[in-house]
């Protein structure tokens, strides 16, 4: 750039800068800027009525609309399986033997007390040899009823021969559990704890559903122990059974007696009716009880006479009795809780042959094949022994 032009350009630049400072700096210092103020919004006032309406709406939505929608629409589209709830009996887990070895009850829990070791009060059945032909005949019969799980014990008096088919296997006792209750009742009568003709008043808490008519009787009426024992065996009355057990001190007392007899598999866990089958026994132990009632001195002659009278008038004649000829004599007790059917008794034929027979049959609930098996087995046993 020529020197003259550069001088002129420089002069113009200086003049422009001077004018800029004079105008802009001056004006800038004179401008007053107002501070920014925050605008406060007015809060909307919500009335109490509006709050109540809102809460009511959301409560209805939460407790009624959503559950109804889930139950009637969502579940149908997205099915789910409910989790099973298991009730754990920790007492049973910690003390598995208490349910059948306990000798006392304290604060609603089973406890075991020390006891003196004594000889069993009941004697064992004197067996000789097993009747193989009869056993095979009964096994063949069982094959014809594959849905039935039988337990059979037979013992004949003359020679001591026997048949054992699962006879030591534990089964639900159903109403046959009333046999040990009856035995212990007469034991306590003989020991002077109460009399056969002492009375008990029927109370509402003794009423038990199932078999027997005492449950429908008027409360406040007194009944003799003889009457209660009679209907317990003949009509299989559950209410009278509970009354008799209560008179003797409840289930612990009966179980204590059963232990003293030398029976290890028979025990009572529940008041009647025991529809779940928690009261249990075995065919062989039932036979042992009948054997001791009939042949030993565990009971007095007077007690045996009363017991024989009860057992000879049992109303249910559709099991062992149905397989016997009319002239055969049967003293017995039946039991039925739907999935288990049984009969235990002493049979005497017209020619004097005598035997004990116990048949327990697990079956599909109320399946008629259980009854058919017992009736047919009774006929086979009678024909083998009486001839």
C-alpha positions in Angstrom: 0.0 0.0 0.0 1.4 3.5 -0.8 2.6 5.5 2.2 0.1 8.3 1.6 -2.9 5.9 1.5 -1.7 4.1 4.6 -1.5 7.4 6.5 -5.0 8.3 5.3 -6.4 4.8 6.3 -4.8 5.1 9.7 -6.3 8.5 10.3 -9.8 7.2 9.4 -9.4 4.3 11.8 -8.4 6.5 14.7 -11.4 8.8 14.0 -13.8 5.8 14.0 -12.5 4.5 17.3 -12.9 7.9 18.9 -16.4 8.3 17.7 -17.3 4.7 19.0 -16.0 5.3 22.4 -17.7 8.7 22.6 -21.1 7.4 21.6 -21.4 3.8 22.8 -19.5 4.0 26.1 -21.3 7.2 27.0 -24.8 5.7 26.2 -24.0 2.4 27.9 -23.2 4.0 31.2 -26.4 5.9 31.1 -28.7 2.9 30.5 -30.5 1.7 33.6 -31.5 -2.0 33.5 -34.4 -3.1 35.7 -33.8 -6.3 37.8 -35.8 -9.4 36.8 -38.6 -10.1 39.2 -39.9 -13.6 40.0 -43.5 -14.0 39.1 -45.4 -15.7 41.9 -48.2 -17.9 40.7 -51.3 -18.0 42.8 -52.0 -21.4 44.3 -55.2 -22.9 43.3 -57.4 -23.6 46.3 -58.8 -27.2 46.5 -61.9 -27.6 48.4 -62.5 -30.4 50.9 -65.3 -31.8 48.8 -62.9 -32.2 45.8 -60.4 -34.1 48.0 -63.0 -36.5 49.3 -64.3 -37.2 45.7 -60.7 -37.9 44.6 -59.9 -40.2 47.5 -63.2 -42.1 46.9 -62.4 -42.5 43.3 -58.9 -43.9 43.8 -60.1 -46.1 46.7 -62.8 -47.6 44.4 -60.3 -48.1 41.7 -57.8 -49.8 44.0 -60.1 -52.1 46.0 -62.9 -52.9 43.6 -62.2 -52.2 39.9 -58.6 -53.6 39.8 -59.4 -56.8 41.7 -62.5 -57.4 39.7 -60.6 -56.8 36.4 -57.8 -59.1 37.5 -60.2 -61.9 38.5 -62.6 -61.7 35.5 -60.4 -60.7 32.6 -56.6 -60.8 33.3 -56.7 -64.3 34.8 -58.5 -65.7 31.8 -56.0 -64.2 29.4 -52.9 -64.9 31.6 -53.7 -67.9 33.8 -51.5 -68.6 36.8 -51.2 -71.3 39.4 -51.7 -70.4 43.0 -48.9 -71.2 45.3 -49.7 -74.1 47.7 -49.6 -73.3 51.4 -48.1 -76.0 53.5 -48.8 -76.1 57.2 -45.8 -77.5 59.0 -46.3 -79.3 62.3 -42.9 -78.4 64.0 -43.8 -80.4 67.1 -44.2 -83.5 65.0 -40.9 -82.8 63.1 -39.0 -82.4 66.3 -40.6 -85.2 68.2 -41.9 -87.7 65.6 -42.7 -90.5 68.1 -44.8 -88.3 70.5 -48.0 -88.8 68.5 -48.2 -92.5 69.5 -45.9 -92.8 72.5 -47.2 -89.9 74.5 -48.6 -90.7 78.0 -49.8 -87.2 79.1 -51.0 -83.9 77.7 -49.7 -80.6 79.0 -50.8 -77.2 77.6 -52.1 -78.9 74.5 -48.9 -80.7 73.7 -48.1 -84.4 73.9 -45.4 -85.3 76.4 -43.7 -88.6 77.4 -43.4 -89.4 81.0 -41.1 -92.0 82.5 -42.9 -95.2 83.6 -42.1 -98.4 85.3 -41.2 -101.2 83.0 -43.7 -104.0 83.6 -44.8 -107.1 81.8 -47.5 -106.6 79.1 -50.9 -107.2 80.5 -52.1 -109.0 77.3 -50.6 -112.3 76.3 -49.6 -113.1 72.7 -51.6 -115.4 70.6 -50.1 -119.0 70.6 -49.5 -119.7 66.9 -48.4 -123.1 65.6 -48.1 -123.3 61.8 -49.5 -121.2 58.9 -52.4 -122.6 56.8 -50.8 -122.3 53.4 -53.8 -123.5 51.4 -56.0 -120.9 53.0 -53.4 -118.2 52.6 -53.0 -118.9 48.9 -56.8 -118.9 48.4 -57.0 -115.5 50.0 -54.1 -114.2 47.9 -55.8 -115.5 44.7 -58.9 -113.7 45.8 -57.0 -110.4 46.3 -55.7 -110.7 42.7 -59.3 -110.4 41.6 -59.6 -107.0 43.3 -56.4 -105.1 42.3 -57.7 -101.8 43.7 -58.0 -103.3 47.2 -55.0 -103.4 49.6 -56.0 -106.1 52.2 -54.6 -106.9 55.6 -55.7 -110.3 57.0 -55.1 -112.2 60.1 -56.8 -115.5 61.0 -56.2 -117.8 64.0 -58.2 -120.9 64.9 -58.5 -122.1 68.4 -58.2 -125.9 68.2 -54.7 -126.2 66.7 -53.4 -122.7 66.8 -53.0 -122.5 63.0 -53.1 -119.1 61.4 -52.9 -117.0 58.3 -50.9 -113.7 58.1 -51.2 -111.4 55.1 -49.8 -107.9 55.9 -51.1 -108.4 59.4 -48.4 -106.2 61.0 -49.0 -103.4 58.6 -50.5 -100.2 60.2 -53.9 -99.3 58.9 -56.5 -96.7 59.8 -58.7 -98.2 62.5 -62.0 -96.4 61.8 -64.7 -97.5 64.2 -62.8 -100.7 65.1 -60.8 -98.5 67.5 -63.9 -98.7 69.8 -62.7 -102.2 70.8 -59.8 -100.9 72.9 -62.0 -98.1 74.3 -64.5 -100.8 75.4 -61.8 -102.9 77.0 -60.3 -100.0 79.0 -63.8 -98.9 80.1 -64.4 -102.2 81.8 -60.8 -102.2 83.2 -61.6 -98.9 84.9 -64.9 -100.2 86.2 -63.2 -103.2 87.7 -60.6 -100.8 89.3 -63.4 -98.9 91.0 -63.0 -95.6 89.1 -66.7 -95.5 88.2 -69.6 -98.0 87.9 -71.3 -99.5 84.9 -74.6 -97.8 85.8 -73.0 -94.5 86.7 -74.4 -91.7 84.5 -73.0 -89.1 82.2 -74.9 -86.0 81.0 -75.0 -85.4 77.3 -73.5 -82.1 76.4 -73.3 -80.3 73.1 -69.5 -80.6 72.9 -69.8 -84.4 72.9 -71.9 -84.4 69.7 -70.1 -86.0 66.9 -71.2 -86.4 63.2 -71.2 -89.7 61.4 -72.7 -92.9 62.8 -75.0 -93.1 65.7 -78.1 -91.3 66.8 -77.0 -89.8 70.1 -75.8 -86.7 68.2 -79.4 -85.8 67.6 -80.6 -86.4 71.2 -81.6 -83.7 73.6 -78.8 -82.1 75.6 -78.8 -82.4 79.4 -80.0 -86.0 79.5 -78.1 -88.4 81.7 -77.1 -91.8 80.2 -75.6 -94.8 82.0 -72.2 -96.1 81.0 -73.8 -99.4 80.1 -76.1 -97.6 77.6 -73.2 -95.6 76.1 -71.1 -98.7 75.7 -74.0 -100.6 74.1 -74.7 -98.0 71.4 -70.9 -97.4 70.9 -70.5 -101.0 69.7 -74.0 -102.0 68.4 -74.7 -98.8 66.5 -71.1 -97.6 66.2 -72.1 -94.3 67.9 -69.4 -91.7 67.8 -70.9 -89.3 70.4 -71.1 -92.0 73.0 -67.5 -93.1 72.3 -66.2 -89.5 72.9 -68.2 -89.4 76.2 -66.7 -92.7 77.3 -63.2 -91.5 76.5 -63.8 -88.3 78.3 -65.0 -90.2 81.4 -61.7 -92.1 81.4 -59.5 -89.0 81.1 -59.4 -88.6 77.3 -57.1 -90.0 74.6 -53.9 -90.0 76.7 -55.4 -92.4 79.3 -56.6 -94.8 76.6 -53.2 -94.7 74.9 -51.5 -95.3 78.2 -53.6 -98.4 78.7 -52.9 -99.7 75.2 -49.2 -99.4 75.8 -49.5 -101.3 79.1 -51.2 -104.2 77.2 -48.1 -104.6 75.1 -49.5 -103.1 71.8 -47.1 -100.8 70.0 -49.0 -100.0 66.8 -52.5 -99.2 68.0 -53.1 -95.6 69.2 -55.7 -92.9 69.2 -54.8 -89.5 67.8 -58.3 -88.0 67.3 -61.8 -87.8 68.7 -64.4 -89.5 66.6 -65.3 -89.4 63.8 -61.7 -89.8 62.6 -62.4 -89.3 58.9 -58.7 -88.7 58.1 -57.7 -92.1 59.5 -55.2 -90.9 62.2 -56.4 -93.5 64.7 -54.5 -96.6 63.7 -54.0 -100.3 64.4 -53.0 -103.6 62.8 -54.9 -106.7 62.1 -52.7 -108.7 64.4 -53.1 -106.4 67.3 -56.9 -106.4 66.9 -56.8 -110.2 66.9 -54.7 -110.1 70.1 -57.3 -107.9 71.8 -60.1 -110.3 70.9 -58.0 -113.3 72.0 -57.4 -111.7 75.4 -61.0 -110.8 75.9 -62.1 -114.3 75.1 -59.4 -116.6 76.6 -57.4 -114.8 79.3 -58.2 -113.3 82.7 -57.5 -109.7 81.7 -61.1 -109.0 82.4 -63.6 -110.5 84.9 -66.2 -113.0 83.8 -68.9 -110.3 84.4 -67.1 -107.8 82.1 -66.6 -110.5 79.4 -70.3 -111.2 79.6 -71.3 -107.6 78.9 -68.7 -107.2 76.1 -69.8 -110.4 74.4 -73.4 -109.2 74.5 -72.5 -105.9 72.8 -70.3 -107.6 70.2 -73.0 -110.1 69.3 -75.6 -107.4 68.5 -73.7 -105.2 66.0 -76.2 -103.8 63.5 -73.8 -103.8 60.5 -74.1 -107.4 59.1 -72.9 -106.6 55.6 -69.2 -107.6 56.0 -68.0 -110.8 57.8 -71.5 -111.7 58.7 -72.6 -111.6 55.0 -70.1 -114.4 54.2 -71.2 -116.8 57.0 -74.0 -119.3 57.1 -77.1 -118.3 59.2 -76.2 -120.6 62.1 -72.7 -119.3 62.6 -72.2 -117.1 65.6 -70.2 -113.9 65.2 -68.9 -111.4 67.8 -67.4 -108.5 66.0 -66.9 -104.8 65.4 -66.9 -103.1 62.0 -65.3 -99.9 60.7 -65.7 -97.7 57.7 -64.3 -94.3 56.8 -64.7 -94.4 53.0 -61.1 -95.2 52.0 -60.8 -98.0 54.6 -63.2 -100.7 55.4 -62.8 -103.4 58.1 -64.3 -106.0 60.4 -62.8 -107.9 63.3 -64.5 -110.7 65.2 -64.7 -114.2 66.6 -66.6 -116.8 64.6 -68.0 -120.0 66.0 -69.5 -122.6 63.6 -72.4 -125.0 64.4 -69.9 -127.9 64.7 -67.9 -126.1 67.4 -65.0 -124.8 65.2 -63.9 -121.4 66.4 -61.5 -118.8 65.0 -60.6 -115.1 65.2 -60.6 -113.2 61.9 -59.6 -109.6 61.1 -59.8 -108.1 57.6 -58.8 -104.5 56.9 -59.1 -103.2 53.3 -57.9 -100.0 51.9 -59.8 -99.0 48.8 -60.8 -96.2 46.5 -63.3 -94.0 48.4 -66.5 -96.0 49.0 -65.6 -98.5 46.3 -67.9 -101.5 46.5 -65.1 -103.9 45.8 -63.8 -103.5 49.3 -67.1 -104.9 50.7 -67.1 -107.7 48.1 -63.6 -108.7 49.0 -64.4 -109.0 52.8 -67.6 -110.9 52.2 -65.9 -113.4 49.8 -62.8 -113.7 52.1 -65.1 -114.5 55.0 -66.8 -117.3 53.1 -63.4 -118.8 52.0 -62.0 -118.7 55.6 -65.2 -120.2 57.1 -65.2 -123.1 54.5 -61.5 -123.9 55.1 -61.8 -123.9 58.9 -65.2 -125.3 59.7 -64.9 -128.3 57.3 
